[in-house]
Amino acid sequence: MTQWHMKSVRKPSGGVRNSRNRSDKRLSWKGGDTTLTTIADSDEKARVDLMDGVGGTNKLAAKSVFYANVLNPNDQKSKKAQILSVHQNDANRLFTRRNIITKGALIRVKLDGSERIAKVSSRPGQDGAVNAILVEEKK
């Protein structure tokens, strides 16, 4: 369902609002649907959609992903790692159960034969890719 980012015609008192914005019939006030990026079962099932952006530009929306670009902060090198599951997502606790990836989510990745935890630093629903930074686990 489309979201509308504009004030109501009515004021909280019930009166009619005379001045709202430049125009009340603008498509730019209409927001898009959220892209809930999930984990794909295989690399072949990973899906990235191309959406139209403002001004003739295009946007990539990752619907499902299998790999993440993981940066190791110690040696500043990036590697491609398989995403296993979502460890924690502070955006919504139900996102953790449903394995939905958003910016700031902690994901479990398989890197060099071991499971590690990484924090997502990109917006997969807007960028089309998952970029993450390794997090040191507390012992």
N, C-alpha and C positions, 0 to 999 in steps of 0.2 A: 504494500500500500504506500502511496506517495505521501511524503510529509510536506506540510505547508509552513513556511517560515515567515509568517506575516501576522501583524496584529489583527485582532478581531475588529469588526465594524462597531461593535458595542463597547462602551466603557464599563468598568466594574459597577458603576451606579445605575446602568441601564440606558443611559443616554447614547446618542449616536456620535461617534468620533468623526470630527470634520477633517482633521489633518492626520493622515497616516504616513504614507511614504510618497515618493515621486509619482508612483502610479499604482493603481490597485489591480491591474490586470497584467501582471508580468509573469512570464514563465520562469524567470530567474529566481523567483521566490519559492519555486517548487523544489523541494529536496528529493534526492534519489533514495532508492531502497538500500538498506544495509546489505553488505556482502559478508556473510558469515563464512569465513574461510575454514575449511575442515581438512583433515588429514586423509589423503588418498590411500587406497589399498596397494596400488602399484604405480610405477612411473607412467605407465600407459593411461591410467585413469585420472591423472592429474589434469586439471582444467583451468585455463586462463581465458577470460572473455574480454573482448575489445568493446569499450563503451565510448560513446561520443562525449566530448568535453565542451566547455565553453570556448567560443572563438575558433571553431574548426579543429580543435585539438582532439587527441584520443587519450583514453585512459585504460590501463590494464587492470582488471579485477580478477584476483586469484580466487576461484571458487573452491578448489581443492589442490593441495600441494603434497609432494612426497619428499622433497629435499629442501634443505635450508642452507644458506651461505653463512657459515659460522666463523667468527673472527676470534682468534686467540689473543687476548690482550698482552700476554707475556712476550711473544715474538712478533706480534703485529702481522700474522699471516692468516689468510682466510682459506677455509676448506669447505668442500661440499659434504654435507652430512645428512643422513636419513633421519627423518622425524619419526619418533616412536609414539609419543603421546604428549598431551598437555599436562604439565606438572601442577601449575597454579596459574589462575587468571584473575587478577584483581578487578577487571572490568565487570565481571559477573560470575558469581560462584557456579552458576549452572553451565557457563561456558567450559569450565574444567571438566565437568561430567560429559558434555557433548563433544569434547575435543575441538573446540572452536578457537582459532588463533587470531589474536588481535595484538596491537602494539603494547608492549609491557608484559606480555604473557611469558611465563617460564615454561619452556618445552624440554622434553627429554630427547636427546639426539644420540645417534650411534656414531661416534667419532674415534677412528683408529682402533676399532674393535672393543671399545668400552662405552658404557652409557655415561653421558655427561649432561649437565643442565645448562641451558643457554637462555638468555633473555632476548626477546624479539625487539628489534630496534626500528623496524620498518612497519609500514601500514599495508599489510597484504591485500586488503580490499581496494586499495587505491594504487599501489605500486605494481602488483602482479608478481611479487617475489617475497620470500621470507628471508630477511637478514637478521642475524642474531649475534650476540656477544657472549662468550663463555663466562659463567659465573662460578666463582670458587665456592664449593660446598662447605658449610660449617660442620665441623666434627664434634 
